[in-house]
Every structure is written in C-alpha cells, then in structure tokens.
Amino acid sequence: MPPPPAARTKLVDAFVSVLLEHGERAATLDAVAAAAGVSKGGLLYHFPSKAALIEGLAEHVEQLAADDAELMRTAPEGPAAYYIHTSVYADTPIDRAIIATTRLSQGANERARQALHRIRQGWLDVLTDALEDPAVARAVMLIGDGLYYNAAMSGETSETPPEDVDELLEVVRRMTDGRA
C-alpha cells in the first residue's frame, strides 16, 4: 500500500523550508525530520535517502507546475497575461518549491535541473500554442522571468508594484497583437 500523500507532502514542504532557510548543506535528513516534526524513522519510511527526498521534491514541483500550466492554458485573460501576473513572487507553494529546486540545481543536482527544464518547457508549450509564434512566446517568458529575478535581486519578493506589471502587460499586448 502506498504511503499517505499528506505525510509525504508534509515532509517535502519541510525539505523546502530547510532549503530556503538554511541552504542545501543544512538540508540533512535529521534537519528535515525535525522541521516536519517527525522522527527520522518516520522520514525514512517515506523517503529512505536524501536522493529519494530530492526525487519527491522534483515530482512535487513538477506537479504544481503542471497544474499551473493547465490554469494558464484556460485563464480568461489568456496565457500570456496569466504568465506575467503569476511571475511576481508571492511566497506561494509553487514559488517556494521552485526556489528550493533552483537551490538544488545550483549545486549541480541533475534531477533538480531536469525538473526545472520540464517546468519551463511546459509553460513555454502553453505560450507557444496560444501565441503561435515561438519567438514571442520566449519573449513573454523572459519578461516574466525578469519580473521574478528582479524581485529576488531587490529583496522585495512580496511586493511588485502593480504599475510595473501593468506596463509589462501593455508591452505583452503589443507583442501578441491580440492573439492571446
């Protein structure tokens, strides 16, 4: 019988928190178990190694992103506007999971790199389908990436002025010329 998903999610969330607050070196199995409020044995039942925990995080962030790509595909404002609006860091579960996965990727973790690549490709596929121009789709992604990066670099990850987003959405509207 597979382990309950809620317990696994709690452990992955604890792993994310440790990665964000203390970095990869501090993200030991003991630290994750403590952050989750479980015994190390409880953690090992679900994730028998740090590699298994990384795999759990990769699967988790890929699922969050797949759900997000589906929301993007069906967004009333269109995929391009949705992507720009959601490229503002808001400390959501997907934001936290992406940043944690990025930290692992920066440490040369191949599974984390694969997850990030799959996530970006999923979003790019939705934009390309909607905009019908791969170059414009990549430009929209880069604008969104720039918003995210700017917030991270400025330290103002919780607040991006709405006027900044509105100005960029106007640029996106001109680029997409009403296609999406």
Disulfide bonds with the S-S distance in Angstrom:
none
